[in-house]
Structures are given as C-alpha cells and as structure tokens.
Amino acid sequence: DWPEEGVTAIGRVTFPWLKRVWRLCEENRDVVSVGELHMGPAENALRKHIHKTIKVVTDDFSTKSFNTAIARLMELVNNAGRYKTVGGGHPGVMRELLETLLKLLAPFAPYVTEEQWHRLGHDTSIHKEPWPVYDAALAADDEITMVVQVNGKVRDTIKVSPDVDEETMKELALASEKVAGHLGGNPPAKIIVKPPKLVSLVAAR
C-alpha cells in the first residue's frame, strides 16, 4: 500500500534497477538449454540463491513486507551479475533465474515482466503462470548456529549442518574448550539436546 506521493521517491531507486532487470533479460533471453551440462560450484550456489529468494519473497508477500521482497529481488539480480562477471553462463541456470525473477517481480512491475516474459518465447501471460515453488533442499541453509549452554548461560556457538544428529551435537558441545572450562573438568550431570540448534548442559556439583 504505497501512497501516490511516494511514487517519485520510489522511482529514483527502482527505475534504474528495473533497467538492470531489462538488460539482464535482454542479454540472456536467447539462452537455450542443450541437455545436461556440468554444474559447477558457481552454478550450484546461484541455484541455491534462486530458491532461497523464492522462499523469502513468498514469506514476505504473506506478511505484506513488500519493501523487503523487492530488496531480496535486488540481491538476486546482483548475484546474477556477479555470476556473469566470473564467466558463468549455464543456459539452464540462467533460464531458471530469469523466469523465476520475472514471476516474483510480476506483481510489482506487471508491464515490464509481461513484455520480457513474451520475449523469452512464452505465448501465455505471465500473470496466468503459477507462483514459483522452491526446492526445500536448495532453500535450506548450508550451516546453522548451534548454541551450547551451561547452567542456562550461553558458553559457545558452533556451526553445524541442519541435519546434524543428537550424538554429534553432544560430541561437539563436550569437545568445546569454552564449555569444558565451565564444567570444571567433570562430565555434565545432565544433557538436553534439541536438534539442531541447542545443547543445554547442567554442570555436576
């Protein structure tokens, strides 16, 4: 819900950015997937960013956080630019990026996205397309922060995989030098594990 008097201020930021979106589409609209091509680290990283963007923009729409949604789309365009700068150009990934970007942007820029959608070769309107669906595995964070408490106080934080198991969490917590100092060299009296984010230890008395 943007008031009309805000259009000028918004335009100073969004118009140059929409021109970047237009150029990105124009420069890559003729890419055609030619079968299974090798996906390197850069391609995998960009695909993860695409699916994370779908997830956060979908969440932003549900809470009407439209400014944040646009900021996420700006980040995606920036990331696409960096990918191209380092020589990236996987046709399948670029096609996925462009189509996803246009669908997510369509509610904000209906005419620009409709024009580019047809330039990509589609006959139907972008506004009749289904909303993008993210791949949960790709949208997931590679690492999360596990908090280790001793007697209710945070004594260390450790990066772990989202699917870390309880036993590994215990081992990592007990191997921490910061935690060991607060246990006084004794095994804890109690260990409470809540995967994947918390290990709570109670020091023996």
Summary of the structure (lengths in Angstrom):
residues: 205
radius of gyration: 23.1
end to end distance: 58.7
largest distance: 73.1
contacts: 553
relative contact order: 0.11
helix: 57%
strand: 12%
